[in-house]
Amino acid sequence: MPNAEDNPNRPAAGPCPAPEANPHLRGVDFYARRMLRQSRLPGRLRLAMLGSADKLLAARRIDKHLRFSPADGVELDVWLIRGRGQWHGRPAHESHGRPARVECPCLQGRDGYKSYRTYRTYRENAPPLQGRDGPDTHGQDARATPAGAPGNAAAPTAPDNAPGTVLILHGLWDSKGRFFRLGELLARRGFDVVLPDLRRHGDSTGGFTTYGALEKRDMLALMTSLRAAGEVRGPLWVFGFSMGAATAVQYSALDPLVRGAVAVAPFADGRSITKRLAPLMSRRKFDAVWTRAAEIAGFDPDDTSTVEAARRLHCPLIVVHGRLDLIVPYSHGRAVFEAAPQPKRLYTIGWAGHPALLLKGRRGFADRIAEVIALAGAAGATNTGKKGSEEAEEG
C-alpha cells in the first residue's frame, strides 16, 4: 500500500499558490488591468464636438496649446486661456495671434496663426523638435524663442490685485472639453485658466488611470513648470469634478502655492470608489485586484486617499455634493469635508445625483470659485487661517 508521500494527488509542499492558481482569485490580472484602463472615448468625443485646438486658436478661444511630459514619459495635453482683463498685457490680436513664448525645457508650445497659408509656411521652415514632432506640436520647439523676443508680446506681470490662475480638472471618462465654457467665463472675469487632460483621458497619453495617485503628481509637475515659465501668474486656485475633484484636493495638499480649492463630488479614496465598479466581487478578491493594479501602474495603493489629503490642506476648501449621488456617494464628500481644516464649506444639493450636479452650470461653479477666494482673503486678513466651518443645503 503506497504511503502518503507517494500519493500523486497529494498537494506539493511549498509557498502559497499564485493568485491565478487560486480559484477564488482567478483573473486578478484581467480585472486589475480593466480597472486601470478606463475608456477615453467619451472625452475624445466631447473634444471632437468642441473642435480642434487649431480652430480654437484661430478663433482666439484659447491662447496656447501645450504638450507636457512628466518624468514617466506620459504626455499631457493642455490648453491655456488668458484672462481678458487689462493687466494681462497686449491682447493676442495686437501680436498677430501669437501669444508670448517662453523658454522652458518641459513645454512644447503651439500658437495660433492668422491663416492656413501662414501656418503652412511656418510648418515647412520650422526647426525639428528635440522630442516628439507631430500634429500636436506642429514642429515647434518652445525653447526657440524666449519671452520678449521681437514679434512677441512681452510677458506681463500680474499686480497684487490680479485674480490669479484657475486649474480646472475633469472627471473620469471625460476631458478638458467638459469645463471649457467655465474656463471661458473665468477668463472673462480676469482669470488665467489652465485646462489639462488627465493621463489616459482626452488627448493625453498614458496607459493607466490611477485615481489621483499619479495624477496629482502630474499636476504638481505641470504647474511647477508653468510657474517657472511665467505662464502662471497671481494666486493659484483649483477646481475639480468627481475624480478631478479628488485629484484637486490631493494636489492642493502637495503644492503650498495653492490658495483655495473647490471639489464637486470628490471620492474618499480610490480603493472604495473602484470597489463600487465591481459590486459583485468578493472583498478578498477585490483587495488582490487593487493591490495588483497598483503594482502594474506603479503607485502606492494607499496613496489615493482624498480624506488623508484633506487633513493636510493649508488652504480653504469648498465641497459640493449631491445627496442622491449613486456613483460617488454623498458620504464620500462629507468625509472629505469633515477631514479638512477650517476654513471650509459644504454645499449639499438635495435633489442631485452625480450627473445632475453639472446642472449647476458654469456660473454656479464660477461663483463657488469666487467664494473660496473670499474665504482665503478672510483667513489671510485675520492671520489665523481659521474660520468656522459652514454647511448649507440647496434644493
ABEGO torsion letter per residue (X at the ends): XBBAAABAABBBBEBBBBAAABAAABGAAAAAAAAABBBAAAAAAAAAAAEBAAAAAAAGABABBBBBBBAAGBBBBBBBBBBABAAAEBBAAAAGGBBBBBBBAABBBBBBBABAAAAAAAAAABBBBABBBBAAAGGBBAAABBBGBBGBBBBBBBBAABAEBBBBBBBBGBBAAAAAAAAAAAAAAGBBBBBBBBBGBEABBEABBAGGAAAAAAAAAAAAAAAAAGABBEBBBBBBBEAAAAAAAAAAAABAABABBBBBGBBABAAAAAAAABAABBAAAAAAAAAAAAAAAGBBAAAABAAAAAAABABBBBBBBBAABAABBAAAAAAAAAABBOBBBBBBBAABBAAAAAAAEAAAAAAAAAAAAAAAAAAAAAGAGBBBBBBBBBX
